[in-house]
């Protein structure tokens, strides 16, 4: 019930941000989510032996989003400069024997949380950005819910028992089917709204493209979920935090998006090139 109650509050808020919020507010919220997830990520690395400078890394994450908002074509340069700044900070604020581990953990957090979530802002800025972001969220959410319940009631064969003992192949297949079903539903809804002269949902490419994207996003989301589970096992914890009742920490809630969002963003970039 905690899980359902939390989702019932968050989903309408997220949809309002996607469709109604100005771009700067959307970026600000994503940056805040990255900061919270980054803090939890550094807690995991702390349990694994590294001690990255939390305040400095969170500041770097916020600067990364602020800089990209101002100079969206300088993403790689901004990331490189901030990572170099964190290296200098670790060099002079840590004992020599700790610099390698702490600096590496800092860089990892910048990429794993910052660079991946930045893809959300890139998707939102596209001409039909809100529709693409909703596609991403719904495909990931539907797959996550289906994997949980199909795996619980039908799952027998474990998919990756050393990483996540409760993940099953039945749950993975159910997740994929649910993502495809939601993608079909969004395309149908977009066509109906178009007949009503509404541009709330728009998907300009052909249906086969979005069905293919649903498969790619779903697989990426499942891998992203497993990747975060592996990180938690490395740190010896069950959840990354307890910020969201029934969902664990912020990192637990967005783990699938951390891989699915950049994969969809790269797919969109490649699609536009051809």
C-alpha positions in Angstrom: 0.0 0.0 0.0 2.9 2.4 0.7 4.2 1.7 -2.8 0.8 2.4 -4.4 0.2 5.5 -2.3 3.6 7.0 -3.1 3.1 6.3 -6.9 -0.4 7.8 -6.8 1.1 11.1 -5.5 4.2 11.1 -7.7 2.7 10.2 -11.1 0.4 13.2 -11.4 3.1 15.5 -10.2 5.5 14.1 -12.8 2.9 14.5 -15.6 2.2 18.1 -14.6 6.0 18.8 -14.8 6.3 17.2 -18.2 3.3 18.8 -19.8 2.8 22.1 -18.0 6.1 23.2 -16.4 8.4 25.6 -18.2 11.6 24.1 -19.4 13.7 25.8 -16.7 11.5 24.3 -14.0 11.7 20.8 -15.5 15.5 21.1 -15.6 15.6 22.3 -12.0 13.5 19.3 -10.8 15.6 16.8 -12.7 18.8 18.4 -11.2 17.3 18.1 -7.7 16.5 14.4 -8.4 20.1 14.0 -9.6 21.4 15.6 -6.5 19.4 13.3 -4.2 20.3 10.2 -6.2 23.9 11.3 -6.3 24.0 11.6 -2.5 22.6 8.0 -2.2 25.1 6.8 -4.8 27.9 8.2 -2.7 26.5 6.4 0.3 26.8 3.2 -1.6 30.4 3.9 -2.6 31.1 4.8 1.0 30.0 1.3 2.1 32.2 -0.1 -0.5 35.3 1.7 0.8 35.4 5.0 -1.1 34.7 8.4 0.5 33.9 10.8 -2.3 33.4 14.4 -1.2 29.6 14.5 -1.1 29.0 18.2 -0.9 31.5 18.9 -3.7 30.0 16.2 -6.0 26.5 17.4 -5.4 27.6 20.9 -6.2 29.3 19.6 -9.4 26.1 17.8 -10.4 24.0 21.0 -9.9 26.6 23.0 -11.9 26.5 20.4 -14.6 22.8 20.9 -15.1 23.0 24.7 -14.8 25.8 24.8 -17.3 24.0 22.6 -19.8 20.9 24.7 -19.5 23.0 27.7 -20.5 25.2 26.0 -23.0 23.5 22.9 -24.2 26.1 22.2 -26.9 29.0 22.1 -24.4 27.9 19.0 -22.4 31.1 17.0 -22.8 33.3 20.0 -22.1 31.3 20.8 -18.9 31.5 17.2 -17.7 35.2 17.1 -18.3 35.9 20.3 -16.5 33.8 19.3 -13.5 35.5 15.9 -13.2 38.9 17.6 -13.4 37.8 20.0 -10.7 36.8 17.1 -8.5 40.1 15.4 -9.1 41.9 18.6 -7.9 39.7 18.8 -4.9 40.3 15.2 -4.0 44.0 15.6 -4.5 44.3 18.4 -1.9 41.6 17.3 0.5 42.3 13.6 0.9 45.2 11.5 2.1 47.3 10.3 -0.8 46.3 6.7 -0.4 42.6 7.7 -0.7 42.7 10.0 -3.7 42.3 7.3 -6.4 39.3 5.6 -4.8 37.5 8.9 -3.8 38.2 10.6 -7.2 37.0 7.5 -9.1 33.8 7.3 -7.1 33.2 11.0 -7.7 33.6 10.6 -11.5 31.4 7.5 -11.5 28.6 9.5 -9.7 28.9 12.3 -12.2 28.4 9.9 -15.1 26.0 7.4 -13.6 23.6 10.0 -12.2 24.4 13.3 -13.8 25.1 12.5 -17.4 22.3 9.9 -17.7 19.6 12.1 -16.2 20.7 14.9 -18.4 19.2 12.9 -21.2 15.7 13.7 -19.8 16.2 17.4 -20.4 17.4 16.7 -23.9 14.3 14.6 -24.6 12.1 17.2 -23.1 13.5 19.9 -25.3 12.6 18.1 -28.6 9.7 19.5 -30.6 7.4 16.8 -29.3 9.5 16.5 -26.1 6.6 16.0 -23.5 5.2 13.2 -25.6 8.6 11.5 -25.9 9.2 11.8 -22.1 5.8 10.4 -21.3 6.5 7.5 -23.7 9.7 6.9 -21.8 8.1 7.1 -18.3 5.1 4.9 -19.2 7.1 2.2 -21.0 9.5 2.0 -18.0 6.7 2.2 -15.4 4.5 -0.4 -17.1 7.5 -2.8 -17.5 8.5 -2.3 -13.9 5.0 -3.1 -12.5 4.5 -6.1 -14.8 7.9 -7.5 -13.9 7.0 -7.3 -10.2 3.6 -9.0 -10.4 4.3 -11.5 -13.2 7.5 -12.5 -11.6 5.9 -12.9 -8.2 3.0 -15.2 -9.4 4.5 -16.9 -12.4 8.2 -16.6 -12.1 10.2 -19.8 -11.5 13.4 -19.6 -13.4 15.8 -16.9 -12.0 17.3 -14.5 -14.4 20.3 -13.2 -12.4 20.2 -14.9 -9.0 23.6 -13.5 -7.9 22.6 -10.0 -8.7 18.9 -9.9 -7.9 17.4 -13.2 -6.6 13.8 -12.1 -7.2 14.2 -11.3 -10.9 12.8 -14.0 -13.1 12.6 -14.7 -16.9 8.8 -14.7 -16.7 8.9 -11.3 -15.1 11.2 -10.1 -17.8 8.9 -11.3 -20.6 5.9 -9.9 -18.8 7.7 -6.6 -18.5 8.4 -6.5 -22.2 4.8 -7.3 -23.1 3.5 -4.6 -20.8 5.8 -2.0 -22.3 4.7 -2.9 -25.8 1.0 -2.7 -24.7 1.5 0.7 -23.2 3.3 1.9 -26.4 0.4 0.8 -28.5 -2.0 2.6 -26.1 0.0 5.8 -26.3 0.0 5.6 -30.2 -3.8 5.0 -30.2 -4.4 7.8 -27.8 -2.2 10.2 -29.9 -4.2 9.3 -33.1 -7.5 9.9 -31.3 -6.4 13.2 -29.9 -5.1 14.2 -33.4 -8.7 13.6 -34.7 -9.9 16.0 -32.0 -7.3 18.6 -33.1 -5.4 18.1 -29.9 -1.6 18.1 -29.8 -1.2 16.9 -26.3 0.4 13.6 -27.5 2.2 13.6 -30.8 4.4 10.8 -32.3 5.5 11.8 -35.8 7.4 8.7 -36.7 5.8 5.5 -37.9 4.3 3.0 -35.4 7.1 0.4 -36.1 9.7 2.9 -34.8 8.0 3.5 -31.5 7.3 -0.2 -31.0 11.0 -0.8 -31.6 11.8 2.0 -29.1 9.5 0.3 -26.6 11.5 -2.9 -26.8 14.9 -1.1 -26.6 13.7 1.1 -23.7 12.3 -1.9 -21.8 15.5 -3.9 -22.2 17.6 -1.0 -21.2 15.4 -0.3 -18.2 15.7 -3.9 -17.0 19.5 -3.8 -17.4 19.6 -0.5 -15.5 17.6 -2.1 -12.7 20.0 -5.0 -12.5 23.0 -2.7 -12.6 21.7 -0.8 -9.6 21.0 -4.1 -7.8 24.6 -5.1 -8.4 25.8 -1.8 -7.0 23.7 -2.4 -3.9 25.0 -5.9 -3.5 28.6 -4.5 -3.7 27.7 -2.2 -0.9 25.9 -4.8 1.1 22.5 -3.0 1.3 19.0 -3.8 0.2 17.9 -0.3 -0.7 19.8 2.9 -1.6 17.8 4.8 1.0 14.3 5.3 2.5 13.3 8.6 1.0 10.2 7.2 -0.8 7.9 5.0 1.3 7.5 1.6 -0.4 10.1 2.4 -3.1 13.3 2.7 -1.1 15.6 5.6 -2.1 15.5 8.0 -5.0 18.2 5.8 -6.7 15.9 2.8 -6.3 13.1 4.7 -8.0 15.0 5.9 -11.0 17.5 3.1 -11.6 15.8 1.9 -14.7 15.7 5.4 -16.1 19.4 5.9 -15.7 20.0 3.6 -18.6 16.7 3.8 -20.5 16.7 7.7 -20.8 20.2 8.0 -22.5 19.4 5.0 -24.7 16.2 6.6 -26.0 18.0 10.0 -26.3 20.8 8.5 -28.4 18.2 6.6 -30.5 16.4 9.9 -31.2 19.6 11.6 -32.1 20.5 8.8 -34.5 17.0 8.8 -36.0 17.2 12.6 -36.7 20.5 12.1 -38.5 18.9 9.8 -41.0 
